[in-house]
Amino acid sequence: MASSSSGYFPPQIPDSSATSRSPPSISAFQDNSEDDDPVAIHTRDQGLLSDDPLATDDGEIVSFKRKQKQAPASRFLSAFSSNSTPSRQNTPSPRSGTPNVHTSQRTEGGDAETSNINAKDGGPLDWYAEGPGRRVGYDDMTGIDWIFEYTKERQRLRILYSSATGLIGGIQQALDASQIWIVLILTGLAAGIFAAAIDVASDWLGDVKTGYCAVGDDGGRFYLNKYFCCYGYDGFTQCRDWVPWSTALNITSAGGKWFIEYFFFILFSVVFGLSASILVKEYAPYAKHSGIPEIKTVLGGFVIRRFMGVWTLVIKSLGLCLAVASGMWLGKEGPLVHVACCCANLFMKLFGNINGNEARKREVLSAAAASGISVAFGSPIGGVLFSLEQLSYYFPDKTMWQSFVCAMTAAVTLQAFDPFRSGKLVLYQVTYSTGWHGFEMVPFALLGILGGVYGGLFIKMNMKVAEWKKSSKWLPGPVTQVGIVALLTALVNYPNFYMRAQSSELVFSLLAECSKVVDDQFGLCKTGAATASTIFLLVFAAILGFFLASITFGLQIPAGIILPSMAVGALMGRAVGIIMEIWVHNHPTFFPFATCDPDIPCVTPGTYAIIGAAAALGGVTRMTVSIVVIMFELTGALTYVLPIMIAVMFSKWVGDAFGKRGIYESWIHFNEYPFLDNSEETLIPDIPVSQIMTRIEDLVVLTATGHTIQSLTSVLATHPHRGFPVVSDPREAILLGYISRAELEYNLQSSTQAPRSLPPETETFFSHQPLADPRTTLDLRPWMDQTPLTLPSRSNLLLTANYFQKLGVRYVLFSDRGELQGLLTKKDVWYVLNGAEETRMFAQREGSSGIGLGLGLNTGLTREEGQGEQRGLLDRQGDSEDVTPISPMGNTPIL
């Protein structure tokens, strides 16, 4: 927010009432973003004017006067009528686009009842002009005002429950309450349908790389994938309708078959990858990547337009099918969360009460995210916990219940479609019938450590690759990068037996228990498979997958990281399981193996794979509880919950040693989204906020009077800041409020157009002016935040950061005894906290003991005047003789 410009105080028009203020109003909240960002884009149309929280459908304003009690007979009669409404003020609606004028002018002969309604007890007659604020719509890439949004919703419900009485009123209230459940159920249905369609399409496209299903006597059709084309056979070798490309081209030699199939594998992989990238670039740029970092930022109160639009939903779904089929090391689990949120965003547009409130929209999006994980893993409870632990910024109890319903609906829908015709919600869903032994806790813990190391190294390498691509100007375009990575991946995947298949098929074969495997595609369960060569191939595939996933995650295609991490972890886990199997087989008399039964296999390598997958996923995402529940719902093995918990615990500890941020938080930081993590692990320096706030000398401050439409327009044209504090006068700078750029621009533009058509020299004011003519002046009080959150300038950064984190505010003003001292925005705090984290890590690497912020500041208790916090504001004048209160202008003592 810091600006190099000096304080802006225009010449004042002499007015005896310049500093007069009416009593504080009940509440006032201000719109639009908080940051003085010079690259802000103000491209809104005239239709973005939000509904006034106190306005009814007919344009009237609800009164805050207590309603008179009805007689018993009247209450009995009103039970059958819904027309009983409270008294309302006769004030023009803010929907009209023209700022409301004063209501302080009494009309001659006006009745006493109207006068009493329009005047707040003990306050001026234009109380509504200083009441709850009004706003225009939010700009793109700005933050929302959580307090305003929830206040608006409470006032809407107050109007609804006070006006809708009787039987019809009860029906209206029930319909209003049912809207959110309709959206949630529709979202769950849509998420299940999209997930089933993506599963079927991606499997078919992935199998096209190796051949096609010909029309034959066994019921083959071209639109069937390899599994359904050979449905009913014990193995693919017996299938007659599936035709490999070498057979289709009549290639008979072994070398020719290998070359032709390799060629088609590479060709289709590159074509699918390029097609997905071109679709994203040309039609929906927001469809790229996983989408979870952006969703997490949006749920934290950020506005990203078109991120959940129709085109994003369509291209994300199509691109996801193509990207998964290309064989690149990516997954569809994370992008399915984005798809589910897009569905919820579309259904919310059907109901204005939900779509018009940004806070309620984010509650629905939290539930939609749970449905995305539900269909991705077949884990409804895990989806709810994933949304709670990883995504949601604000997650009240009602949101958990809503998430549960949405996730359950999505899972039931996917189960009804049964895309794999196996009764499984996901392809790699497995079951275990054997238990584990005490000596296996050691390799389980080792897998947890390996998972943490993998997660820490993956995040560092992926971020290094992203920074290198961002800083290197000679690199080709994003579409060409996708083609190169797809070509490299296909060249590496095909020769390696374990990497040739789709990632979901690989994970299923690694997790499966050998006693239940029908078609051993990778030969992991055949006799003699537990050899050193198998271990080497598994470890080699895990290393190659690690590098390929590091360069793939972040390309301009829909791509998730959950499934690749599970695949790498499962490869490592299966290798460790085979090592343990060999050890037990060769040394059955070793004392730790005494608990093994003689006729039952002591070690099940598939269980090591599931624990390795959980550990790797925990190391990358830094999640804990939700991973355990997801893995439990995938396997249905309650006995393996404890080993999974131990592995995830070690993975979390080791991963945090590399850095506190998971992969999603790292991408949020890389993209510089102003997301303040609402967790206790955030490092907050112990410094006074006065050292980092933008002081009044560097602010562009507006005075209550003395401005005209022309002068305010000049201020907006000269300074790109997104908001301006309002003070009484330059000498005392008593804080009156804060007005955002969006509201100021809207009012100046609408007031100069019909029907008001005010000239540029029209006087404007931000305080009560009893003698002002409402027809020839512009009153900006209704659009100003007259009760902004304020703190003393001596406040600690910890307290200020909690304001931003817990309340979701966008700016905080600092005043001492009413005098404005400075301002701090959400982005300012974000820069400070991220700078503190980076400096702390740098100091640890360099062995330095001092911690700075990269802003020329030092942490520690370095308060203003070196006085610490022991000295209160009330002691400022009388405690020391050398402390003289000075005005914010810095040269005039306040007498």
Secondary structure, DSSP 4 states (H G I P E B T S, - for coil): ---SSPP--PPPPP-TTTT--PPPPS-----S-----TT------GGGPPPPTTB-TTS-EE--SPPPPPPHHHHHHHTT-S-----EE----GGGSS----S--PPTT--HHHHHHHS-TTS-TTGGGGSS----PPPTTEE--HHHHHHHHHHHHHHHHHH--HHHHHHHHHHHHHHHHHHHHHHHHHHHHHHHHHHHHHHHHHHHTTEEEPP-TT---TT--HHHHTTT-SSGGG-SSEEEHHHHTT--SHHHHHHHHHHHHHHHHHHHHHHHHHHHHHH-GGGSB-SHHHHHHHHTTEE-TTTTSHHHHHHHHHHHHHHHHTT-S-BSHHHHHHHHHHHHHHHHTT-HHHHT-HHHHHHHHHHHHHHHHHHHHT-HHHHHHHIIIII-S---HHHHHHHHHHHHHHHHHHHHH-TTSSS-SSTT---------GGGHHHHHHHHHHHHHHHHHHHHHHHHHHHHHHH-SSS--HHHHHHHHHHHHHHHHTTSTTTSS-HHHHHHHHHS-GGG-SS-TT-SSSTT--SHHHHHHHHHHHHHHHHHHHHHTTSSSB-BSHHHHHHHHHHHHHHHHHHHHHHHHH-TTSGGGGGS-TTS-S--HHHHHHHHHHHHHHHHH---HHHHHHHHHHH--GGGHHHHHHHHHHHHHHHHHH-S--HHHHHHHHHT------STTS-----BGGGTSEEGGGS--EESSSEEHHHHHHHHHH---SEEEEES-TTT-BEEEEEEHHHHHHHHHHHTSTTT---TT-EEESS--TT--TTTEEE-GGGSBSS--EE-TT-BHHHHHHHHHHH--SEEEEEETTEEEEEEEHHHHHHHHHHHHHHHHHHHHHT----B-SSS-B-SS--GGG-TTSS-GGGTTTS-TT---B-TTSSSB--
